[in-house]
Amino acid sequence: MLLLSVAASVFVAFVSASPEEEKLLQSLLHDYSSITRPVLNVNDSLTVNLTYTLVDIDAVDVDSNEISVQGWLQMGWKDMQLRWDPSQHSGVKSLHVPCDTIWRPDIKVYNGPDAAMDSTLAIVYSDGNVLWVPPFKANIQCEMKPLWYPFDVQNCSIVLGSWTYDVSMVDLQIGAAQPTEFRKNKEWKLVALEHRRFEKKYNCCENVYPSIEAQITIRRHGCRNLLSKALPVAALAALGLMTMLIPAPRAEIRLLVVTLLIGSALIIADFSDAPDSFNAMSLFNFQMILVLAGCFLCNCIHLAILRGGFDASLLEKLAGLVSSNEKSENLITNVEQRYHRTLDTLFSMPLTFVLVMSISLFSLLPLLK
């Protein structure tokens, strides 16, 4: 049964194939060399138009300065050995041929040695023009700048060029602009994709080598980290300051609440997807935890005063100026209350300033970038 299925599929493929196209292809590839450049004169330079299209970003590793991308290359050139007159071949104007059977430029990625291009079909037109669009996947090395994380903008370039042909043999040019095919990414937005042409002379050779640089500019979606990381920590810091509204004699409750808030803030601020280097998010989290730490220290001082750790000699001297014992006790109580209120003020004002300024500046970062 299996043999019958295979035989039937082969028979259908044979019947559905165009005899004229098959005949034309055999005629074109007869005595065709896929090694030598397809030019009429050996001194002629073959022009190859090249364009890169970005489709998807698999990963961006800021710490290792590496980006993984998917896309395709569009290469076009003229093969003088692959021309025919459509009127003599039943009007056939193009052929789809395996890329391994014809000459191809040896394009490599200079800053991504492990890049891979699939062997797909190439389209050959009757005038000799060849269009080859292979899928392309690579890990590109580029310098990352994580300072403004999570509102950072990264610029990475894919440098493409011939590995062996200099400009006198293969001249790389920027091809026609292609429509954007970038898939929607949950973390990154494509800002721009630009192509630039360069020429470089190496010590080994006399002629220069052309290259095409596809510069990719991407922007991180900062709102995702803003809602999940920054705002919760800022809310916890604000709650820590609000504990100052609880009367100072209830310092045990204040201290317990602030301790729980500090623990929660540390858990939220500890996220693994952030860069290891110093960045705006780490600075913001540090400032929010600093606010909570200030509240913690203030409550510790309150608790020490309430439990007798404070030297009350000054209060006793002030109370001694009053003859009545009841008035002395009231004076001591008033002085203690003023002392607690002053202590709360000394801590609350700078901590509130740090909280407001940090939230304001961090929220304005997307506008400043």
C-alpha positions in Angstrom: 0.0 0.0 0.0 2.9 2.3 0.9 4.6 1.6 -2.5 1.4 2.4 -4.3 1.1 5.8 -2.5 4.7 6.7 -3.3 4.3 5.7 -6.9 1.0 7.7 -7.2 2.6 10.8 -5.8 5.6 10.6 -8.1 3.3 10.1 -11.1 1.2 13.1 -10.1 4.3 15.3 -9.7 5.6 14.1 -13.0 2.3 14.8 -14.8 1.8 18.2 -13.1 5.4 19.4 -14.0 5.7 21.6 -17.1 7.6 19.8 -19.8 8.6 23.2 -21.3 10.0 24.5 -18.0 11.9 21.2 -17.4 13.3 21.4 -20.9 14.3 25.0 -20.5 15.9 24.4 -17.1 18.0 21.5 -18.5 19.1 23.7 -21.4 20.2 26.5 -19.2 22.1 24.4 -16.7 23.8 22.3 -19.4 27.5 23.1 -19.1 26.6 25.7 -16.4 29.3 26.4 -13.7 28.0 27.4 -10.3 31.6 28.3 -9.2 32.6 31.0 -11.6 31.1 34.5 -11.7 28.4 34.8 -14.3 29.9 37.7 -16.3 30.8 38.1 -20.0 34.1 39.7 -19.3 36.4 38.5 -16.5 37.3 42.2 -15.7 33.6 43.1 -15.2 32.3 43.7 -11.7 29.1 41.9 -10.8 26.6 44.1 -9.0 24.6 42.5 -6.2 21.7 44.4 -4.6 21.2 43.4 -1.0 18.5 44.3 1.5 17.8 42.9 5.0 14.2 42.6 6.4 13.7 42.1 10.1 10.9 39.8 11.1 11.3 39.0 14.8 13.5 39.5 17.8 14.0 36.3 19.7 16.1 37.7 22.6 18.1 40.7 23.7 20.9 40.0 26.2 22.1 43.3 27.5 24.7 41.8 29.8 26.4 39.8 27.0 25.9 42.4 24.3 24.0 40.0 22.0 20.8 40.1 20.1 19.1 37.2 18.4 17.1 38.1 15.3 15.1 36.4 12.5 14.4 37.8 9.1 15.4 37.3 5.5 17.9 38.7 3.0 16.8 39.8 -0.5 19.6 39.6 -3.0 19.4 40.3 -6.7 22.0 40.1 -9.5 22.2 39.5 -13.2 23.4 36.1 -14.4 24.5 36.4 -18.1 24.4 32.6 -18.5 20.7 32.3 -17.5 18.9 34.2 -20.3 16.3 33.1 -22.8 13.7 34.3 -25.2 10.2 33.6 -23.7 8.7 33.5 -27.2 10.8 30.4 -28.0 9.8 28.6 -24.8 6.0 28.8 -24.7 6.0 32.2 -23.0 7.9 31.0 -19.9 9.3 34.2 -18.3 10.6 32.9 -15.0 11.9 29.7 -13.4 12.2 28.5 -9.8 15.5 26.7 -9.4 17.4 25.3 -6.4 19.9 27.9 -5.2 22.7 25.2 -5.0 22.6 24.7 -8.8 23.4 28.3 -9.7 26.1 30.8 -8.7 25.5 32.8 -5.5 27.4 35.5 -3.8 29.3 34.3 -0.7 27.6 36.7 1.7 28.6 36.3 5.3 27.7 38.2 8.5 30.9 39.8 9.8 29.6 40.3 13.4 27.7 37.0 13.6 29.8 34.1 12.7 27.1 31.5 13.6 24.5 33.1 11.3 22.7 30.6 9.0 20.9 31.1 5.7 18.5 28.4 4.4 19.0 26.9 1.0 15.7 28.0 -0.7 14.6 28.3 -4.3 15.8 31.2 -6.4 13.7 32.9 -9.1 15.4 33.3 -12.4 13.9 35.7 -15.0 14.2 35.6 -18.8 16.5 38.7 -18.9 19.0 37.0 -16.6 18.0 38.7 -13.3 18.1 36.4 -10.3 16.2 37.0 -7.1 17.2 35.0 -4.0 15.4 35.6 -0.6 16.8 33.1 2.0 15.5 33.1 5.6 18.1 34.4 7.9 18.7 33.8 11.6 21.7 35.0 13.6 23.1 36.1 17.0 24.6 39.5 16.5 27.2 41.1 18.7 26.6 44.8 19.4 27.3 47.2 22.2 24.3 47.6 24.5 23.5 50.6 26.7 21.4 49.6 29.7 21.6 52.9 31.7 18.1 54.0 30.9 16.4 50.6 31.5 13.5 50.0 31.2 13.1 52.9 28.8 16.3 52.1 26.9 16.8 52.4 23.2 19.3 49.9 21.6 21.1 50.2 18.3 22.5 47.1 16.7 24.0 46.6 13.2 24.2 43.5 11.0 27.2 43.8 8.8 26.9 41.8 5.6 29.6 41.4 2.9 31.3 39.0 0.6 33.9 36.8 2.2 36.3 36.5 -0.8 35.2 38.9 -3.6 36.5 42.4 -3.5 34.8 45.4 -5.2 36.4 44.7 -8.6 34.7 41.3 -8.7 31.4 41.7 -6.7 30.1 45.2 -5.9 27.5 45.2 -3.1 24.8 47.9 -3.4 21.8 48.7 -1.2 18.6 47.2 -2.7 15.2 48.7 -2.9 13.4 49.4 0.4 11.1 46.7 1.6 7.9 47.0 3.5 8.1 46.4 7.2 7.4 42.8 8.2 8.3 43.1 11.9 6.0 41.0 14.1 4.5 42.6 17.2 6.9 42.0 20.1 5.7 42.1 23.7 9.0 43.7 24.9 10.5 45.6 22.0 9.3 48.0 19.3 11.1 48.5 16.0 11.9 52.2 15.7 14.0 52.1 12.4 15.8 49.8 10.1 18.3 51.6 7.9 20.9 50.4 5.4 24.4 51.9 4.8 27.2 51.0 2.5 30.8 50.9 3.5 34.1 50.1 1.9 37.1 48.9 3.8 40.7 48.0 2.7 42.5 45.1 4.4 46.2 44.6 4.7 46.0 41.3 2.8 44.6 42.7 -0.4 44.9 45.7 -2.8 41.3 46.4 -3.5 38.6 47.4 -1.1 35.8 45.1 0.1 32.3 46.6 0.2 29.8 45.8 2.9 26.2 46.6 3.7 25.3 47.5 7.3 21.6 47.1 8.4 21.2 49.3 11.5 18.4 48.2 13.7 17.0 50.6 16.3 14.6 49.2 18.9 12.9 50.6 21.9 11.8 48.7 25.0 8.2 48.8 26.1 8.8 50.5 29.5 5.2 50.5 30.6 5.3 46.7 31.2 8.1 47.1 33.8 6.6 50.4 35.0 3.3 48.8 36.0 4.7 45.5 37.4 7.9 46.7 39.1 8.2 50.5 39.6 4.6 51.5 40.7 4.3 48.7 43.4 7.6 49.7 45.0 6.6 53.4 44.9 3.3 52.5 46.5 5.0 50.6 49.3 7.3 53.6 49.9 4.3 55.9 50.1 2.6 53.6 52.6 5.8 53.6 54.7 5.6 57.4 54.9 1.9 57.2 55.8 2.8 55.2 58.9 4.2 58.5 60.3 0.6 59.5 60.8 0.2 56.9 63.5 0.8 58.4 67.0 4.4 58.0 68.1 3.5 56.0 71.3 2.3 53.2 68.9 5.8 52.9 67.6 5.7 49.1 67.8 2.8 49.0 65.3 4.6 51.5 63.0 7.8 49.5 63.1 6.0 46.2 62.4 4.2 47.7 59.3 7.3 49.3 57.9 9.3 46.0 58.3 6.6 44.2 56.3 6.7 46.9 53.7 10.5 46.6 53.4 10.3 42.9 52.9 7.6 43.3 50.2 9.6 45.9 48.4 12.7 43.8 48.3 10.8 40.9 46.9 9.2 43.1 44.1 12.5 44.9 43.3 14.4 41.6 42.9 13.6 40.8 39.2 15.9 38.6 37.1 15.2 40.1 33.7 16.9 43.4 34.5 20.5 44.1 33.4 23.2 43.3 36.0 24.8 46.7 35.4 23.7 50.0 37.0 20.4 51.3 35.4 17.6 53.7 36.1 15.3 51.0 37.5 17.9 49.9 40.1 18.4 53.5 41.1 14.7 54.0 41.5 14.3 50.9 43.6 17.2 51.9 45.7 15.6 55.3 46.4 12.3 53.7 47.3 13.9 51.3 49.7 15.9 54.2 51.1 12.6 55.9 52.0 11.4 52.8 53.8 14.7 52.4 55.6 14.4 56.0 56.8 10.9 55.3 58.2 12.3 52.1 59.9 15.2 54.1 61.5 12.8 56.8 62.7 10.5 54.3 64.4 13.5 52.5 66.0 14.4 55.9 67.6 10.8 56.4 68.8 10.8 52.9 70.3 14.1 53.5 72.1 12.7 56.8 73.6 9.4 55.1 74.8 11.3 52.2 76.4 13.6 54.5 78.5 16.6 54.6 76.2 16.3 58.4 76.0 18.1 60.6 78.5 15.3 62.6 80.2 17.6 64.8 82.3 16.6 67.8 80.2 12.9 67.1 80.7 13.5 66.7 84.5 15.2 70.1 84.6 12.4 71.7 82.7 9.8 70.0 85.0 11.8 71.3 88.1 11.0 74.9 87.1 7.3 74.1 87.8 6.3 73.8 91.5 3.2 71.7 91.0 3.8 68.0 90.5 0.8 67.7 88.2 2.1 70.6 86.1 5.5 68.9 86.0 4.1 65.7 84.7 2.1 67.6 82.0 5.2 69.6 81.0 7.2 66.4 80.6 4.4 64.9 78.5 4.2 68.0 76.3 8.0 68.1 75.8 8.0 64.4 74.8 5.2 64.9 72.4 6.9 67.8 70.8 10.1 65.8 70.6 8.4 62.9 68.8 6.6 65.3 66.4 10.0 67.1 65.7 11.6 63.7 65.0 8.8 62.7 62.6 9.2 66.0 60.8 13.0 65.7 60.5 12.6 62.3 58.9 9.3 62.8 56.9 10.2 66.0 55.0 13.4 64.8 53.2 12.0 61.3 52.7 8.8 62.8 51.1 11.0 65.0 48.9 13.0 61.9 47.7 9.8 60.0 47.0 8.2 62.7 45.0 11.3 63.6 43.0 12.1 60.0 42.2 8.6 59.2 41.0 8.5 62.4 38.9 11.9 61.9 37.2 11.3 58.2 36.6 7.9 59.0 35.0 9.4 61.6 32.8 12.2 59.3 31.5 10.2 58.2 28.4 9.7 61.9 27.4 13.4 62.7 27.9 14.6 59.7 25.8 
